[in-house]
Structure formats: structure tokens, C-alpha cells
Amino acid sequence: MTSEPRSAPATARNREPIIMVLRQVLPDAGMLLEIASGTGEHAAFMAPYLPGWTWQPSDAEPSALADIDAHARMSGCDRILPAVALDVRANPWPVTQADALFCCNMIHIAPWDAAEGLFAGAARILSSDAPLILYGPFKRYGAHSAPSNEAFDADLKGRNASWGVRCLDTEVTPLVRSLGFSRDAVVAMPANNLTVVFRR
């Protein structure tokens, strides 16, 4: 008897607002690489809403791949590719070209060199005008946007001193711009999160 794949409750809370943004900023068709897919529930929910898109899930933890693939099978969507192991700090990546890159809730639960690797890899594989889409909590101009985000930041740093909520304006955007991207959109999301879109 096989066990049920892992589930992340936060996915159900944020997936509908995220897919609304994706449908606005993505072109009609292409291949989307998702970084840090986790349980795979975002792919399973969102891919059916993007009929022109193939979704490539990935995760740095090889143990996550079976859960991602199980959720893909349960979705019934045949445009979700088998998950691949991908550490953003590696060069090259196992995926060498994509028409969009989506990364949800990673850069604050990882050392800063993971963010550096994410953006460097995006610069290598994304074509001109392809969107790099981030979702999660961010500081704005060095300040937290809500007391809950400040408490979350303290909790993250208590668990690992190299983690923490990043500042969109003084940390993330300057790094991404240095790699040839411009910031295209910042969309306020529920629970004091943001979806941020960069383009080559």
C-alpha cells in the first residue's frame, strides 16, 4: 500500500491568487520551469489553467520528486513533466531553456547564495522578454510590510542565521538588474506577500 504524497496547507491558501497573476503575465504558450516545487501541489493545480504551457517542476531535494510526480498524476494533467532534481547553485542546470521561470517561497528559506544561483541560472536559460516570477514575503525599502512578516523573519533567522525575508528594493532587484533583467510588476497578494515579475 502506497502512502499519500505530502501536502503543504499554505499551497491551498495562495494558489488561486497566484494563478490569476500567472494568467496575466505569461504569453499564450511555452515551457515554465518551477524552482523549489516542494510538494508539487502548485504544478498540479495551476498547470490545468494554462492550456498552452508545459510545466517543468523541480526541487533541490531528491526526496521531494516522488511527491511532486504523484500530485501531477492525481491532477490528470499530461502537461506536467516528470520532476527533476535541481540545485539552483549548480551550473549548468539540468534544464537549459525555458520560456518562464516561477519560484515560490524559496529565497527567504535558503541562504543568499541560493538567490544568487537562482537569478544567475534564470539569466542563462530565459530568452528575451521571458518572465522571472517570484512569490513570497519581502521587505520594502529596508522595512517589513507587516508585523507578521517581521515575526516570520525573526523565526526564520532563529532557525538558520543565513535565512530571512529579503528586501525587494535593496537586495533582490539590484542583483536581478545586474544580470540584465528589469522589474516589470509588483503585485500585492494576500497575507502580506508579493508576486514580483522581472523580464530580460
C-alpha positions as CSV (number, residue, x, y, z in Angstrom):
1,M,0.0,0.0,0.0
2,T,1.5,3.3,-1.1
3,S,1.3,6.4,1.2
4,E,-0.3,9.6,0.2
5,P,2.0,12.3,-1.2
6,R,3.0,15.1,1.2
7,S,0.7,18.1,1.3
8,A,1.5,21.8,2.2
9,P,-1.5,23.6,3.6
10,A,-0.2,27.1,2.5
11,T,-0.4,26.0,-1.1
12,A,-4.2,25.8,-1.0
13,R,-4.3,29.3,0.5
14,N,-2.2,31.1,-2.1
15,R,-2.7,29.1,-5.3
16,E,-5.7,31.0,-6.7
17,P,-4.3,34.5,-6.3
18,I,-1.0,33.3,-7.9
19,I,-2.6,31.7,-10.9
20,M,-4.6,34.9,-11.6
21,V,-1.3,36.7,-11.9
22,L,0.3,34.0,-14.0
23,R,-2.5,34.1,-16.5
24,Q,-2.0,37.9,-16.8
25,V,1.8,37.9,-17.2
26,L,2.5,34.7,-19.2
27,P,2.2,34.6,-23.0
28,D,-0.1,32.1,-24.6
29,A,2.3,29.1,-24.7
30,G,5.7,27.9,-23.7
31,M,7.6,25.8,-21.1
32,L,7.6,27.0,-17.5
33,L,10.3,25.9,-15.1
34,E,9.2,25.9,-11.5
35,I,12.1,26.1,-9.0
36,A,11.6,24.6,-5.5
37,S,8.3,22.9,-6.3
38,G,8.1,21.3,-2.8
39,T,5.1,19.0,-2.7
40,G,4.2,19.7,-6.3
41,E,0.8,21.0,-5.5
42,H,1.2,24.3,-7.3
43,A,2.0,22.5,-10.5
44,A,-0.9,20.1,-10.1
45,F,-3.3,23.0,-9.5
46,M,-2.0,25.6,-11.9
47,A,-0.9,23.7,-15.0
48,P,-4.5,22.8,-16.0
49,Y,-5.3,26.6,-16.0
50,L,-2.5,27.3,-18.5
51,P,-3.5,25.2,-21.6
52,G,-0.7,26.4,-23.8
53,W,2.0,25.6,-21.2
54,T,4.2,22.7,-20.3
55,W,5.1,22.8,-16.6
56,Q,8.6,21.5,-15.5
57,P,8.7,21.1,-11.7
58,S,12.0,20.8,-9.9
59,D,13.4,20.6,-6.4
60,A,16.8,20.6,-4.8
61,E,15.7,17.7,-2.5
62,P,15.6,14.4,-4.5
63,S,13.2,13.0,-1.9
64,A,10.6,15.5,-3.0
65,L,10.4,14.3,-6.6
66,A,8.1,11.4,-5.9
67,D,5.6,13.6,-4.2
68,I,5.7,16.1,-7.0
69,D,5.1,13.4,-9.6
70,A,2.3,11.8,-7.5
71,H,0.4,15.1,-7.3
72,A,0.9,15.6,-11.1
73,R,-0.6,12.1,-11.7
74,M,-3.5,12.9,-9.4
75,S,-4.2,16.2,-11.3
76,G,-4.8,14.3,-14.6
77,C,-2.8,17.0,-16.5
78,D,-0.5,15.5,-19.0
79,R,1.5,18.8,-19.5
80,I,3.3,18.4,-16.2
81,L,6.7,16.9,-16.9
82,P,8.5,14.5,-14.5
83,A,10.1,16.4,-11.7
84,V,13.9,16.9,-11.9
85,A,16.5,17.4,-9.1
86,L,17.8,21.0,-9.5
87,D,20.0,22.8,-7.1
88,V,20.0,26.5,-8.1
89,R,23.6,26.9,-7.1
90,A,24.7,24.3,-9.7
91,N,26.0,25.3,-13.2
92,P,24.8,24.1,-15.6
93,W,21.2,23.3,-14.6
94,P,19.5,20.1,-15.9
95,V,17.0,22.4,-17.7
96,T,18.8,24.6,-20.2
97,Q,16.0,26.6,-21.8
98,A,12.6,27.9,-20.5
99,D,10.0,30.4,-21.6
100,A,9.2,31.4,-18.0
101,L,10.6,30.7,-14.5
102,F,8.4,30.6,-11.4
103,C,9.8,30.4,-7.9
104,C,7.5,30.4,-4.9
105,N,8.6,30.8,-1.2
106,M,12.3,29.9,-1.7
107,I,14.7,32.8,-1.3
108,H,13.8,33.5,2.3
109,I,14.1,29.9,3.4
110,A,17.6,29.4,1.9
111,P,21.0,31.1,2.1
112,W,21.5,34.2,0.0
113,D,23.8,32.2,-2.4
114,A,20.6,30.3,-3.4
115,A,19.1,33.5,-4.5
116,E,22.3,34.4,-6.4
117,G,22.2,31.0,-8.1
118,L,18.5,31.3,-8.9
119,F,19.0,34.6,-10.7
120,A,22.2,33.6,-12.4
121,G,20.5,30.4,-13.7
122,A,17.5,32.4,-14.9
123,A,19.8,34.7,-16.9
124,R,21.3,31.6,-18.6
125,I,18.1,29.9,-19.6
126,L,15.5,32.5,-20.2
127,S,15.1,34.1,-23.6
128,S,14.4,37.8,-24.3
129,D,11.3,39.1,-22.6
130,A,10.7,35.8,-20.7
131,P,9.3,36.4,-17.2
132,L,11.0,35.5,-14.0
133,I,8.2,35.3,-11.4
134,L,8.8,35.3,-7.7
135,Y,6.3,34.9,-4.9
136,G,6.7,35.3,-1.2
137,P,7.2,37.8,1.6
138,F,9.6,40.8,1.0
139,K,10.8,43.8,2.8
140,R,10.2,47.1,1.0
141,Y,12.9,49.8,1.2
142,G,14.5,48.0,4.1
143,A,11.3,47.8,6.2
144,H,8.9,45.0,6.9
145,S,5.4,45.5,5.4
146,A,3.6,44.0,8.4
147,P,4.3,42.9,12.0
148,S,3.5,39.3,10.9
149,N,6.3,39.4,8.3
150,E,8.7,40.8,10.9
151,A,7.9,38.0,13.3
152,F,8.3,35.5,10.5
153,D,11.7,36.9,9.6
154,A,12.8,36.6,13.3
155,D,11.6,33.0,13.3
156,L,13.5,32.2,10.1
157,K,16.7,33.7,11.4
158,G,16.2,31.8,14.7
159,R,16.1,28.5,12.8
160,N,19.0,29.4,10.5
161,A,21.1,32.6,10.6
162,S,21.5,32.6,6.8
163,W,17.8,32.7,6.2
164,G,15.5,35.7,6.3
165,V,12.9,37.8,4.5
166,R,14.8,39.7,1.7
167,C,14.4,43.3,0.7
168,L,12.9,43.6,-2.7
169,D,14.3,47.1,-3.3
170,T,17.8,47.0,-1.8
171,E,18.8,43.3,-2.2
172,V,16.7,41.4,-4.8
173,T,16.1,44.0,-7.5
174,P,19.7,45.3,-7.7
175,L,21.0,41.8,-8.1
176,V,18.5,40.8,-10.8
177,R,19.1,44.0,-12.7
178,S,22.8,43.4,-12.7
179,L,22.1,40.2,-14.6
180,G,20.1,42.0,-17.4
181,F,16.5,42.0,-16.0
182,S,14.1,44.8,-15.5
183,R,11.4,44.8,-12.9
184,D,8.1,44.6,-14.7
185,A,5.4,44.3,-12.0
186,V,4.9,44.1,-8.2
187,V,1.5,42.7,-7.3
188,A,0.2,42.8,-3.7
189,M,-1.1,39.4,-2.6
190,P,-3.0,38.0,0.4
191,A,-1.2,37.6,3.8
192,N,1.3,40.4,3.1
193,N,3.0,38.6,0.3
194,L,4.0,39.8,-3.2
195,T,4.3,38.4,-6.7
196,V,7.2,40.1,-8.5
197,V,7.8,39.8,-12.2
198,F,11.1,40.5,-13.8
199,R,11.9,40.3,-17.6
200,R,15.1,40.0,-19.6
